[in-house]
Amino acid sequence: MRKDGIVILTVGLLITLVTRFSLATKEKIVEVGDLEITADKKHHVDWLPMAGIAVIVIGGIMFVTGGKKK
């Protein structure tokens, strides 16, 4: 459980530091017989840094409470 907490802490840190990333998808514009015209369309994914802080808190709780069993 402690290892999971460390992984979740790391993911939370990345979410806090990187609040936006972009994706590119191909979109079909025109298709006439064998002729196909496509265009790249960019999509932006944004989230609040508070989401990363919440994930850090959850990972911290898992790390602290996930001690070795007796």
MIZAMI-760141 format. One line per 8 residues: number of its first residue (from 1); their letters; for each residue x, y, z of N, C-alpha, C, O. Coordinates in nm, 3 decimals. Atoms other than C-alpha are relative to their C-alpha. Example, Ala and Ser with C-alpha at 12.3 -4.5 7.8 and 13.67 -1.06 7.14 Angstrom:
// MIZAMI-760141
1) as) 0.089 -0.119 0.000 1.230 -0.450 0.780 0.090 0.120 0.000 0.194 0.118 0.066  -0.082 -0.119 -0.006 1.367 -0.106 0.714 -0.077 0.109 0.073 -0.026 0.220 0.090
This chain:
// MIZAMI-760141
1) mrkdgivi) 0.083 -0.119 0.000 0.000 0.000 0.000 0.087 0.126 0.000 0.049 0.229 -0.055  -0.089 -0.116 -0.002 0.295 0.232 0.064 0.052 0.032 -0.139 0.066 0.149 -0.175  -0.049 -0.022 0.136 0.424 0.181 -0.290 -0.108 0.068 -0.085 -0.079 0.156 -0.165  0.111 -0.063 0.071 0.081 0.269 -0.427 -0.012 0.146 0.039 -0.039 0.231 -0.046  0.006 -0.139 -0.046 0.083 0.584 -0.215 0.107 0.085 -0.064 0.082 0.200 -0.100  -0.109 -0.075 0.064 0.420 0.688 -0.360 -0.034 0.026 -0.146 -0.010 0.135 -0.198  0.037 -0.017 0.140 0.294 0.630 -0.714 -0.108 0.107 -0.014 -0.101 0.192 -0.104  0.108 -0.098 0.007 -0.022 0.832 -0.647 0.052 0.140 0.035 0.007 0.238 -0.024
9) ltvgllit) -0.063 -0.130 -0.031 0.185 1.111 -0.486 0.071 0.056 -0.123 0.060 0.175 -0.152  -0.074 -0.044 0.119 0.402 1.126 -0.799 -0.096 0.046 -0.109 -0.072 0.148 -0.174  0.100 -0.039 0.100 0.100 1.136 -1.029 -0.064 0.134 0.039 -0.086 0.219 -0.047  0.057 -0.127 -0.047 -0.051 1.414 -0.816 0.094 0.116 -0.023 0.051 0.226 -0.058  -0.099 -0.105 0.025 0.270 1.613 -0.843 0.004 0.037 -0.147 0.010 0.155 -0.181  0.002 -0.027 0.144 0.268 1.577 -1.221 -0.127 0.075 -0.041 -0.121 0.167 -0.123  0.126 -0.068 0.033 -0.099 1.681 -1.239 0.006 0.146 0.047 -0.047 0.234 -0.020  -0.010 -0.136 -0.052 -0.020 1.988 -1.026 0.092 0.086 -0.087 0.063 0.202 -0.113
17) lvtrfsla) -0.096 -0.077 0.078 0.279 2.093 -1.237 -0.041 0.018 -0.146 -0.019 0.124 -0.203  0.041 -0.006 0.141 0.138 2.015 -1.583 -0.152 0.010 -0.003 -0.222 -0.090 0.012  0.144 -0.021 -0.007 -0.208 2.166 -1.599 -0.067 0.000 -0.137 -0.189 0.015 -0.145  0.059 -0.002 0.134 -0.256 2.151 -1.977 0.085 -0.082 -0.095 0.208 -0.075 -0.091  -0.071 0.065 0.109 -0.166 1.928 -2.267 -0.091 -0.004 -0.122 -0.212 0.012 -0.112  0.074 -0.004 0.125 -0.270 1.908 -2.630 0.006 -0.135 -0.070 0.105 -0.208 -0.061  0.009 0.121 0.081 -0.382 1.622 -2.850 -0.033 0.042 -0.143 -0.100 0.143 -0.164  0.034 -0.026 0.139 -0.402 1.613 -3.228 -0.071 -0.124 -0.055 -0.022 -0.236 -0.041
25) tkekivev) 0.075 0.109 0.063 -0.662 1.402 -3.408 -0.021 0.034 -0.147 -0.023 0.151 -0.185  0.030 -0.021 0.141 -0.729 1.353 -3.776 -0.151 0.000 -0.018 -0.221 -0.088 0.032  0.143 -0.013 0.024 -1.071 1.467 -3.891 -0.025 -0.006 -0.150 0.040 0.064 -0.228  0.033 0.013 0.142 -1.223 1.364 -4.222 -0.084 0.119 -0.043 -0.190 0.146 0.014  0.070 -0.118 0.050 -1.327 1.673 -4.415 -0.089 -0.037 -0.118 -0.209 -0.009 -0.117  0.074 0.034 0.121 -1.430 1.539 -4.755 0.039 -0.141 -0.044 0.156 -0.178 -0.037  -0.028 0.132 0.056 -1.461 1.189 -4.900 -0.083 -0.015 -0.127 -0.206 -0.022 -0.123  0.066 0.015 0.129 -1.540 1.154 -5.268 0.066 -0.118 -0.070 0.179 -0.107 -0.120
33) gdleitad) -0.058 0.119 0.062 -1.485 0.805 -5.404 0.126 -0.042 0.074 0.123 -0.066 0.194  -0.128 0.036 -0.061 -1.120 0.718 -5.344 0.073 0.121 0.058 0.172 0.104 0.130  -0.065 -0.122 -0.049 -1.028 1.079 -5.266 -0.051 0.032 0.140 -0.171 0.042 0.163  0.036 -0.032 -0.139 -1.021 1.160 -4.896 0.087 0.116 0.047 0.209 0.110 0.037  -0.073 -0.116 -0.052 -0.923 1.495 -4.745 -0.019 0.002 0.151 -0.131 0.002 0.201  0.004 -0.006 -0.146 -0.834 1.506 -4.377 0.075 0.122 0.049 0.155 0.181 -0.023  -0.069 -0.112 -0.064 -0.717 1.777 -4.142 0.031 -0.038 0.144 -0.044 -0.112 0.207  -0.034 0.020 -0.141 -0.542 1.772 -3.807 -0.076 0.102 0.084 -0.077 0.221 0.053
41) kkhhvdwl) 0.074 -0.087 -0.090 -0.755 1.912 -3.529 0.061 -0.011 0.139 0.077 -0.122 0.192  -0.062 0.000 -0.132 -0.597 2.014 -3.199 -0.106 0.010 0.108 -0.202 0.087 0.096  0.087 -0.003 -0.116 -0.772 1.949 -2.870 0.087 0.030 0.121 0.197 -0.025 0.136  -0.072 -0.035 -0.122 -0.660 2.101 -2.540 -0.074 -0.058 0.120 -0.196 -0.048 0.130  0.056 0.056 -0.122 -0.714 1.926 -2.208 0.055 0.083 0.117 0.176 0.089 0.138  -0.038 -0.084 -0.114 -0.711 2.155 -1.903 -0.061 -0.056 0.127 -0.171 -0.112 0.126  0.057 0.030 -0.131 -0.757 2.085 -1.534 0.061 0.095 0.102 0.164 0.157 0.078  -0.044 -0.091 -0.105 -0.718 2.281 -1.216 0.114 -0.062 0.081 0.115 -0.184 0.101
49) pmagiavi) -0.105 0.053 -0.087 -0.405 2.246 -1.001 -0.055 -0.059 0.130 0.010 -0.142 0.193  0.061 0.054 -0.122 -0.641 2.176 -0.709 -0.027 -0.149 -0.015 -0.027 -0.221 0.085  0.021 0.144 0.021 -0.712 1.835 -0.866 0.128 -0.076 0.034 0.123 -0.182 0.096  -0.127 0.063 -0.032 -0.343 1.750 -0.839 0.027 0.001 0.150 0.079 -0.096 0.205  -0.020 -0.007 -0.145 -0.332 1.868 -0.478 -0.087 -0.103 0.070 -0.044 -0.165 0.167  0.088 0.102 -0.059 -0.630 1.645 -0.397 0.059 -0.139 -0.017 0.053 -0.221 0.075  -0.063 0.131 0.024 -0.450 1.346 -0.554 0.122 -0.016 0.090 0.147 -0.126 0.139  -0.116 0.006 -0.090 -0.136 1.431 -0.352 -0.045 -0.034 0.142 0.017 -0.116 0.209
57) viggimfv) 0.051 0.027 -0.135 -0.341 1.433 -0.031 -0.043 -0.146 0.013 -0.013 -0.211 0.113  0.043 0.140 -0.003 -0.496 1.095 -0.115 0.121 -0.092 0.002 0.124 -0.189 0.079  -0.122 0.082 0.000 -0.153 0.950 -0.195 0.074 0.008 0.132 0.129 -0.092 0.179  -0.065 -0.014 -0.130 -0.013 1.090 0.129 -0.070 -0.080 0.108 -0.005 -0.142 0.193  0.076 0.080 -0.096 -0.291 0.931 0.330 0.028 -0.149 -0.019 0.046 -0.223 0.077  -0.030 0.142 0.027 -0.229 0.598 0.157 0.141 -0.036 0.046 0.163 -0.145 0.098  -0.139 0.026 -0.040 0.145 0.627 0.224 0.012 -0.011 0.152 0.078 -0.101 0.203  -0.011 -0.002 -0.146 0.105 0.710 0.593 -0.073 -0.117 0.065 -0.021 -0.180 0.157
65) tggkkk) 0.078 0.107 -0.064 -0.166 0.458 0.673 0.031 -0.138 -0.054 -0.019 -0.237 -0.001  -0.027 0.129 0.061 -0.028 0.181 0.455 0.125 -0.066 0.055 0.203 -0.123 -0.022  -0.118 0.061 -0.061 0.235 0.060 0.702 -0.002 -0.151 -0.010 -0.101 -0.211 -0.052  -0.011 0.145 0.004 0.355 -0.297 0.727 -0.093 -0.064 0.103 -0.112 -0.013 0.213  0.087 0.072 -0.091 0.118 -0.548 0.881 0.084 -0.080 0.098 0.194 -0.124 0.064  -0.072 0.074 -0.104 0.223 -0.720 1.205 -0.023 -0.147 -0.011 0.029 -0.224 0.069
